[in-house]
């Protein structure tokens, strides 16, 4: 699908309805622009809060500081490589 839009004097662009519908973009959604050479790719960003609870966390890693988890993981991997 190709769709065109004009840039305003403030650098704003209205995302055409056909594009919003195709990407499921609604009012209040956030989008990201990824620039590749002389073109940009527009994508809807995921709602990270909707992912809460979708990944099981082992009991041994619950309520542990993230730095401690990284340190322990790196230590375990280093030991396994020997």
ZADO-1210 file (C-alpha; in nm, 4 decimals, padded with zeros to 6 digits):
<atoms>
<atom x="00.0000" y="00.0000" z="00.0000" code="UNK" pos="1"/>
<atom x="00.1226" y="00.3481" z="-00.0811" code="UNK" pos="2"/>
<atom x="-00.0209" y="00.6585" z="00.0837" code="UNK" pos="3"/>
<atom x="00.0906" y="01.0207" z="00.0623" code="UNK" pos="4"/>
<atom x="00.0734" y="01.3035" z="00.3141" code="UNK" pos="5"/>
<atom x="00.2048" y="01.6588" z="00.3257" code="UNK" pos="6"/>
<atom x="00.4396" y="01.7960" z="00.5895" code="UNK" pos="7"/>
<atom x="00.3150" y="02.1120" z="00.7621" code="UNK" pos="8"/>
<atom x="00.5286" y="02.4186" z="00.8346" code="UNK" pos="9"/>
<atom x="00.5777" y="02.2744" z="01.1862" code="UNK" pos="10"/>
<atom x="00.7085" y="01.9447" z="01.0473" code="UNK" pos="11"/>
<atom x="00.3911" y="01.7557" z="01.1323" code="UNK" pos="12"/>
<atom x="00.2342" y="01.4828" z="00.9207" code="UNK" pos="13"/>
<atom x="-00.1115" y="01.3323" z="00.9465" code="UNK" pos="14"/>
<atom x="-00.0967" y="00.9558" z="00.9099" code="UNK" pos="15"/>
<atom x="-00.3534" y="00.8691" z="00.6420" code="UNK" pos="16"/>
<atom x="-00.6592" y="00.6752" z="00.7630" code="UNK" pos="17"/>
<atom x="-00.5800" y="00.3763" z="00.5416" code="UNK" pos="18"/>
<atom x="-00.2364" y="00.3486" z="00.7048" code="UNK" pos="19"/>
<atom x="-00.3780" y="00.3923" z="01.0580" code="UNK" pos="20"/>
<atom x="-00.6324" y="00.1205" z="00.9882" code="UNK" pos="21"/>
<atom x="-00.3730" y="-00.1165" z="00.8408" code="UNK" pos="22"/>
<atom x="-00.1418" y="-00.0729" z="01.1421" code="UNK" pos="23"/>
<atom x="-00.4182" y="-00.0609" z="01.4021" code="UNK" pos="24"/>
<atom x="-00.3131" y="00.2871" z="01.5166" code="UNK" pos="25"/>
<atom x="-00.5637" y="00.4604" z="01.7415" code="UNK" pos="26"/>
<atom x="-00.5727" y="00.7979" z="01.9149" code="UNK" pos="27"/>
<atom x="-00.3139" y="00.8063" z="02.1942" code="UNK" pos="28"/>
<atom x="-00.1003" y="00.5260" z="02.0482" code="UNK" pos="29"/>
<atom x="00.2708" y="00.5888" z="02.0119" code="UNK" pos="30"/>
<atom x="00.4579" y="00.5266" z="01.6894" code="UNK" pos="31"/>
<atom x="00.8257" y="00.4961" z="01.6072" code="UNK" pos="32"/>
<atom x="01.0094" y="00.6093" z="01.2947" code="UNK" pos="33"/>
<atom x="01.3060" y="00.3968" z="01.1862" code="UNK" pos="34"/>
<atom x="01.5245" y="00.5772" z="00.9331" code="UNK" pos="35"/>
<atom x="01.7034" y="00.3658" z="00.6714" code="UNK" pos="36"/>
<atom x="01.9024" y="00.5703" z="00.4229" code="UNK" pos="37"/>
<atom x="01.6641" y="00.8179" z="00.2637" code="UNK" pos="38"/>
<atom x="01.3410" y="00.6586" z="00.3859" code="UNK" pos="39"/>
<atom x="01.1604" y="00.6122" z="00.7152" code="UNK" pos="40"/>
<atom x="00.9557" y="00.3189" z="00.8370" code="UNK" pos="41"/>
<atom x="00.6595" y="00.3943" z="01.0627" code="UNK" pos="42"/>
<atom x="00.5517" y="00.1334" z="01.3170" code="UNK" pos="43"/>
<atom x="00.3115" y="00.1222" z="01.6081" code="UNK" pos="44"/>
<atom x="00.4976" y="00.0660" z="01.9347" code="UNK" pos="45"/>
<atom x="00.3760" y="-00.2175" z="02.1544" code="UNK" pos="46"/>
<atom x="00.1978" y="-00.1516" z="02.4808" code="UNK" pos="47"/>
<atom x="00.4562" y="-00.3050" z="02.7120" code="UNK" pos="48"/>
<atom x="00.2173" y="-00.3092" z="03.0077" code="UNK" pos="49"/>
<atom x="-00.0021" y="-00.5533" z="02.8176" code="UNK" pos="50"/>
<atom x="00.2888" y="-00.7991" z="02.8274" code="UNK" pos="51"/>
<atom x="00.2880" y="-00.8085" z="03.2083" code="UNK" pos="52"/>
<atom x="00.2521" y="-01.1638" z="03.3314" code="UNK" pos="53"/>
<atom x="00.3127" y="-01.3192" z="02.9896" code="UNK" pos="54"/>
<atom x="00.6602" y="-01.4436" z="03.0861" code="UNK" pos="55"/>
<atom x="00.7023" y="-01.6827" z="03.3750" code="UNK" pos="56"/>
<atom x="00.9805" y="-01.5915" z="03.6148" code="UNK" pos="57"/>
<atom x="01.1451" y="-01.8714" z="03.8139" code="UNK" pos="58"/>
<atom x="01.0897" y="-01.8377" z="04.1886" code="UNK" pos="59"/>
<atom x="01.4654" y="-01.8060" z="04.2426" code="UNK" pos="60"/>
<atom x="01.4698" y="-01.4855" z="04.0366" code="UNK" pos="61"/>
<atom x="01.1620" y="-01.3143" z="04.1807" code="UNK" pos="62"/>
<atom x="01.2186" y="-01.0076" z="04.3985" code="UNK" pos="63"/>
<atom x="01.5905" y="-01.0080" z="04.3170" code="UNK" pos="64"/>
<atom x="01.7745" y="-00.6971" z="04.1984" code="UNK" pos="65"/>
<atom x="01.8329" y="-00.6984" z="03.8225" code="UNK" pos="66"/>
<atom x="02.2066" y="-00.6404" z="03.8704" code="UNK" pos="67"/>
<atom x="02.2267" y="-00.9540" z="04.0860" code="UNK" pos="68"/>
<atom x="02.0497" y="-01.1609" z="03.8198" code="UNK" pos="69"/>
<atom x="02.2874" y="-01.0377" z="03.5479" code="UNK" pos="70"/>
<atom x="02.5934" y="-01.0999" z="03.7658" code="UNK" pos="71"/>
<atom x="02.4806" y="-01.4544" z="03.8535" code="UNK" pos="72"/>
<atom x="02.3921" y="-01.5344" z="03.4908" code="UNK" pos="73"/>
<atom x="02.7307" y="-01.4156" z="03.3643" code="UNK" pos="74"/>
<atom x="02.9100" y="-01.6106" z="03.6351" code="UNK" pos="75"/>
<atom x="02.7198" y="-01.9285" z="03.5491" code="UNK" pos="76"/>
<atom x="02.7917" y="-01.8898" z="03.1771" code="UNK" pos="77"/>
<atom x="03.1612" y="-01.8276" z="03.2423" code="UNK" pos="78"/>
<atom x="03.1805" y="-02.1434" z="03.4540" code="UNK" pos="79"/>
<atom x="03.0022" y="-02.3490" z="03.1846" code="UNK" pos="80"/>
<atom x="03.2505" y="-02.2358" z="02.9173" code="UNK" pos="81"/>
<atom x="03.5517" y="-02.3713" z="03.1045" code="UNK" pos="82"/>
</atoms>
